[in-house]
Amino acid sequence: MAFYSGFFNSKGLDRTYTAEDFTSYLSSIICNGILDTYGQMFRLTAASSGLKVTLGTGKAWIDGHYFINDARYSIDLTSYQDESLPRYVAIAILLDVGESVRSVSLEITPGTPAENPSLPTLPTDENKTRLLMYAVRLNPGATELSERDWYDYREDKNVCGYCKCILGKCRVTDMLAQMAQITAEMEEYNETVADLTARVAELEAEIEDIGDIVAVGQCGENIFYALYSNGKLLLKGTGDMYDYDNPLYPTGNDSPFFNNQDIKNVIVSEGITDIGEYAFRYCDELETVSLPGTLTKISDFAFYPHQDPAATPTVTHELKAVTIPSSVTEIGYCAFAGNRLTTVTVPSTVTTIGERVFTACANLTTVRYEAPVINEFMFVNCNRLVNVTLARTVTEIKSHCFNYCHDLTEITYEGSLADWAAVTKHSNWDAHGGSISPTNLTRINCLDGFMEWDEENHEWKVGEE
């Protein structure tokens, strides 16, 4: 039959309609998603202790079927915690129209434990449709959860979203978006306060029993330093450090720390906002750096060890770890290139970033990248890099980012396939541009599937399990 019509009153049972007819009609005017005018819209909260979360009341529409939670519902995630590795657990609404099921229910899907775990990939089945609401991270040894431990996907229309009728979204959705923004700002503020408190305690501990002062001086208009006999360098003051000359083209404005092999630990105190250009270049024995929550900029070549910026840097610095504060908005060219870093996180606050920031960090194995742009040659010659996670906040990947990262076979992207497709990718970003930059990168894991490299056609395509 080619034509259908309805609905009409039945006379003598000459008209019959099934639930499928009605849900088909509803699905044509109501989008899939959480109803933004009912209850708490499935808001997730953490219990005061333990690995339990509570799902608030809410109503969802999914392919014309509805799902209601009319009372707060407790979910115990303890059984999903791995003893030694972190993992993500997805919380979704599942519609199963299979003849043996025919229901809508809550579904908990655990991901695979790993040192740098991927978000669970929700299966796509013929008779099943899912609305992903949350992905909760369970760390080994954790005894409680907070809202920082999960991703909220309710607003992401690619995997969930809020349902709307033909008249559009209700005003509650706009209010929810504003509330989410305010909540995020408050969380960031609280994190900053916590970081500052921890930093003060750390600095107090650092300056106890650190030996005799062997050098003092000035490295900013309002910044002074003291170098102690045990190799600790303490910078105190406010504002920006001075920028210094490239040692290859000296004009007499050399950093007081250039080529100083006595410096082992650098402590930058609260109030300092900028690490100057060439500030710690060629400090080969430098092992640790403590950066403050007031820092906004790490300038060009700040911790770059090699003397020739035109050449491939060799690993000479002993710098093995650095935490980039969420206050940092700018990182300069080659700022950390050629160091012994093993793990690094680039926060989403970094809106300006130079090229080659981590190039030739030969010991680097794990990267979490949240900043909007990955600039050119970012991780070139990081040949031990195996774990790369890109947050959904990444919007652009420039050329030659992963050239000669021979151990890198896959990347985890914390968004959907549609989100990944929207990311701007420049030529040879993945090192598939030819024999001069060979690569083993063949898979991009997304929330709802994965991309795989088609060697025959030389292109990325949606993968099939």
Residue pairs with C-beta under 8 A, 6 or more apart in sequence:
6 15
6 17
6 21
6 25
7 15
7 17
7 21
7 25
8 15
9 15
10 16
22 64
23 63
23 64
23 65
24 64
25 64
26 61
26 64
27 61
27 63
27 64
29 165
29 166
30 61
30 64
30 163
30 164
30 165
31 61
31 161
31 163
31 164
32 60
32 61
32 62
32 63
32 129
32 131
32 161
32 163
33 60
33 61
33 131
33 157
33 160
33 161
33 162
33 163
33 164
34 41
34 42
34 58
34 59
34 60
34 131
34 133
34 154
34 160
34 161
34 162
34 163
35 41
35 58
35 59
35 60
35 61
35 162
35 163
36 162
36 163
36 169
36 170
36 172
36 173
36 176
37 170
37 172
38 57
38 58
38 59
38 68
39 56
39 57
39 58
39 59
39 69
39 70
40 56
40 57
40 58
41 56
41 58
41 154
41 162
41 176
42 55
42 56
42 57
42 58
42 60
42 69
42 133
42 154
43 55
43 56
43 58
44 53
44 54
44 55
44 56
44 91
44 133
44 134
44 147
44 150
44 152
45 53
45 54
45 56
45 147
46 52
46 53
46 54
46 144
46 145
46 146
46 147
46 149
47 53
47 54
47 74
47 144
47 145
48 144
49 143
49 144
50 76
50 78
50 143
50 144
51 76
51 77
51 78
51 81
51 138
51 142
51 143
51 144
51 145
52 74
52 75
52 76
52 77
52 78
52 145
53 74
53 75
53 77
53 136
53 145
53 150
54 72
54 73
54 74
54 75
55 69
55 72
55 73
55 74
55 75
55 91
55 106
56 69
56 72
57 69
57 70
57 71
57 72
58 68
58 69
59 66
59 67
59 68
59 69
60 66
60 67
60 93
60 104
60 131
60 163
61 67
61 163
62 93
62 95
62 104
62 129
62 131
63 95
63 97
63 129
65 95
65 104
66 104
67 93
67 95
67 104
67 105
69 106
73 106
75 91
75 106
75 108
77 89
77 108
77 136
77 138
77 145
80 87
80 89
80 108
80 110
80 138
81 87
81 138
81 140
81 142
82 113
82 138
82 140
83 140
84 113
84 140
85 113
85 114
85 115
85 117
85 140
86 113
86 114
86 115
86 117
86 137
86 138
86 139
86 140
87 110
87 111
87 112
87 113
87 114
87 117
87 137
87 138
88 110
88 111
88 117
88 118
88 119
88 120
88 135
88 136
88 137
88 138
89 108
89 109
89 110
89 111
89 120
89 135
89 136
89 138
90 107
90 108
90 109
90 110
90 111
90 119
90 120
90 122
90 132
90 134
90 135
90 136
91 106
91 107
91 108
91 132
91 133
91 134
91 135
91 136
92 106
92 107
92 109
92 122
92 130
92 131
92 132
92 133
93 104
93 105
93 106
93 107
93 130
93 131
93 133
94 104
94 105
94 106
94 107
94 128
94 129
94 130
95 104
95 128
95 129
95 130
96 102
96 103
96 104
96 105
96 127
96 128
97 127
97 128
98 127
98 128
101 127
107 130
109 120
109 122
110 120
111 117
111 118
111 119
111 120
111 121
111 135
112 118
114 387
115 366
115 387
116 366
116 368
116 387
116 389
116 412
117 137
118 389
118 412
118 445
119 135
119 151
119 412
119 414
119 445
119 447
120 135
121 445
121 446
121 447
121 448
121 449
121 450
122 130
122 132
122 159
122 447
122 448
124 448
124 449
130 159
131 159
131 160
131 161
132 153
132 156
132 159
132 160
132 447
132 448
133 152
133 153
133 154
133 160
134 150
134 151
134 152
134 153
134 154
135 150
135 151
135 153
135 447
136 145
136 149
136 150
137 149
137 150
138 149
139 149
142 149
147 187
148 187
151 414
152 180
153 159
153 160
153 447
154 160
154 161
154 162
155 161
155 162
155 176
155 177
155 180
156 415
156 416
158 415
158 416
158 418
158 419
158 448
159 416
159 447
159 448
162 169
162 173
162 176
164 170
164 173
188 326
191 326
192 293
192 326
192 327
195 293
195 325
195 326
196 270
196 293
199 270
199 290
199 292
199 293
200 270
202 290
203 267
203 269
203 270
203 290
206 232
206 234
206 265
206 267
206 290
207 234
207 267
210 228
210 230
210 232
211 228
211 229
211 230
211 232
212 228
212 229
213 226
213 227
213 228
213 229
214 227
214 228
214 229
214 262
215 225
215 226
215 227
215 256
216 224
216 225
216 226
216 227
217 224
217 225
217 256
218 224
218 225
219 225
219 235
219 241
219 242
219 255
219 256
219 257
219 276
219 279
220 237
220 239
220 240
220 241
220 242
220 272
220 276
221 239
221 240
221 242
222 237
222 238
222 239
223 235
223 236
223 237
223 238
223 239
223 240
223 241
223 272
224 235
224 236
224 237
225 233
225 234
225 235
225 236
225 256
226 233
226 234
226 236
227 233
227 260
227 262
227 263
228 234
230 264
231 262
231 263
231 264
231 265
231 285
232 264
232 265
232 266
232 267
233 257
233 263
233 265
233 266
233 267
234 267
234 269
235 241
235 266
235 267
235 268
235 269
235 272
236 269
236 271
236 272
237 269
237 271
237 272
238 271
238 272
238 273
239 271
239 272
239 273
239 274
240 272
240 273
240 274
240 276
240 297
241 272
241 274
241 275
241 276
241 279
242 253
242 276
243 276
243 277
243 278
243 299
244 253
244 254
244 255
244 258
244 276
244 277
244 278
244 279
245 251
245 252
245 253
245 254
245 278
246 278
246 301
246 309
247 254
247 258
247 259
247 278
247 281
247 282
247 307
248 307
248 308
248 309
255 276
255 278
255 279
255 280
255 281
257 263
257 279
257 280
257 283
258 278
258 281
258 282
258 283
259 281
259 282
259 283
260 283
261 283
261 284
261 285
262 285
263 280
263 283
263 285
263 286
264 285
264 286
264 287
264 288
264 318
265 286
265 287
265 288
265 289
265 290
266 280
266 286
266 288
266 289
266 290
267 290
268 275
268 289
268 290
268 291
268 292
268 295
269 292
270 292
270 293
270 294
271 292
271 294
272 292
272 294
272 295
273 294
273 295
273 296
273 297
274 295
274 296
274 297
274 298
274 299
275 291
275 295
275 297
275 298
275 299
275 302
275 303
276 299
276 302
277 299
277 300
277 301
277 302
277 332
278 300
278 301
278 302
278 304
279 299
279 302
279 303
280 286
280 302
280 303
281 301
281 302
281 303
281 304
281 305
282 305
282 307
282 316
283 303
283 305
283 317
284 305
284 316
284 317
284 318
285 318
286 303
286 317
286 318
286 319
287 318
287 319
287 320
288 319
288 320
288 321
289 303
289 319
289 322
291 298
291 322
291 323
291 324
291 325
291 328
292 325
292 327
293 325
293 326
293 327
294 327
295 325
295 327
295 328
296 327
296 328
296 329
296 330
297 328
297 329
297 330
297 331
297 332
298 324
298 328
298 330
298 331
298 332
298 335
299 332
299 335
300 332
300 333
300 334
300 335
300 354
301 309
301 332
301 333
301 334
301 335
302 332
302 335
302 336
303 317
303 319
303 322
303 335
303 336
303 339
304 313
304 334
304 335
304 336
304 337
304 338
305 313
305 314
305 315
305 316
305 317
305 337
305 338
305 339
306 313
306 314
306 316
306 337
306 338
309 334
312 359
312 360
312 381
313 334
313 337
313 338
313 359
313 360
314 338
314 360
315 338
315 339
315 340
315 360
315 361
315 362
315 363
316 338
317 338
317 339
317 340
318 340
319 336
319 339
319 340
319 341
320 339
320 340
320 341
320 342
320 363
321 341
321 342
321 343
322 336
322 341
322 344
323 345
324 331
324 344
324 345
324 346
324 347
324 350
325 347
326 347
326 348
326 349
327 349
328 347
328 349
328 350
329 349
329 350
329 351
329 352
330 350
330 351
330 352
330 353
331 346
331 350
331 352
331 353
331 354
331 357
332 354
332 357
333 354
333 355
333 356
333 357
334 354
334 355
334 356
334 357
334 359
335 354
335 357
336 344
336 357
336 358
336 361
337 356
337 357
337 358
337 359
337 360
337 361
338 359
338 360
338 361
339 361
340 361
340 362
340 363
341 358
341 361
341 363
341 364
342 363
342 364
342 365
342 366
343 364
343 365
343 366
343 367
344 358
344 361
344 364
344 366
344 367
344 368
345 367
345 368
345 369
345 370
346 353
346 367
346 368
346 369
346 370
346 371
347 370
347 371
348 370
348 371
348 372
348 391
348 393
349 371
350 370
350 371
351 371
351 372
351 373
353 371
353 373
353 374
353 375
354 375
355 375
355 376
355 377
355 378
356 375
356 376
356 377
356 378
356 380
357 375
357 378
358 364
358 367
358 378
358 379
358 382
359 377
359 378
359 379
359 380
359 381
359 382
360 380
360 381
360 382
361 379
361 382
362 381
362 382
362 383
362 384
363 384
364 379
364 382
364 384
364 385
365 384
365 385
365 386
365 387
366 385
366 386
366 387
366 388
367 379
367 385
367 387
367 388
367 389
368 389
368 391
369 388
369 389
369 390
369 391
369 394
370 391
370 393
370 394
371 393
371 394
372 393
372 394
372 395
372 396
373 394
373 395
373 396
373 397
373 398
374 390
374 394
374 396
374 397
374 398
374 401
374 429
375 398
375 401
376 398
376 399
376 400
376 401
376 426
377 399
377 400
377 401
377 403
378 398
378 401
378 402
379 385
379 401
379 402
379 405
380 400
380 401
380 402
380 403
380 404
380 405
381 403
381 404
381 405
382 404
382 405
383 404
383 405
383 406
383 407
384 407
385 402
385 405
385 407
385 408
386 407
386 408
386 409
387 412
388 402
388 408
388 411
388 412
389 411
389 412
389 413
389 414
390 411
390 412
390 413
390 414
391 414
392 413
392 414
392 415
392 419
394 413
394 423
395 422
395 423
395 424
396 423
396 424
396 425
396 426
397 423
397 424
397 425
397 426
397 429
398 426
398 429
399 426
399 427
399 428
399 429
400 428
400 429
400 431
400 433
400 437
401 429
401 430
401 431
402 408
402 429
402 430
402 431
402 439
402 441
403 428
403 431
403 437
403 439
404 431
404 437
404 438
404 439
405 431
405 439
405 441
406 438
406 439
406 440
407 440
408 439
408 440
408 441
409 440
409 441
409 442
409 443
410 441
410 442
410 443
410 444
410 445
411 441
411 443
411 444
411 445
412 445
413 419
413 420
413 444
413 445
413 446
413 447
414 447
415 446
415 447
416 446
416 447
416 448
417 446
417 447
417 448
417 449
417 451
417 462
419 446
419 447
420 444
420 446
420 451
427 433
428 434
428 437
430 439
430 441
430 453
430 460
431 437
431 438
431 439
431 441
432 439
432 441
432 453
432 458
441 453
442 452
442 453
443 450
443 451
443 452
443 453
443 463
444 450
444 451
444 452
444 460
449 462
449 463
450 462
450 463
451 460
451 461
451 462
451 463
452 460
452 461
452 462
452 463
453 459
453 460
454 460
454 461
